[in-house]
């Protein structure tokens, strides 16, 4: 129980000590890989929403996309909601079978969608 965990050191600055050589251990490594893969999937979908549907992402907050539907958009807000859900739940071709789920909310402000 008291064994030392294996760890790796990479070039980076420790935010607490301000020393070079930041340590990373197994759990943190897996977490970073999972977050990087999630980002890649999200960016793939952002590209499809923009290029194929004209839905431009204004900004992101962690794993949320904020898309503004302006009056010149070819979709009503309800139609856009369906398109976004459909695109976001489709696995990318490089990861078929990936289970994806999404919640899409409509509101006049970001707070309305929470």
Secondary structure, 3 states (H helix, E strand, C coil): CCCCCCEEEEEEECCCCCCEEEEEEHHHHHHHHHHHHHHHHHHHHHHHHHHHHCCCEEEEECCEEEECCCCCCCCCHHHHHHHHHHHHCCCCHHHCCCCCCCCCCCCCCCHHHC
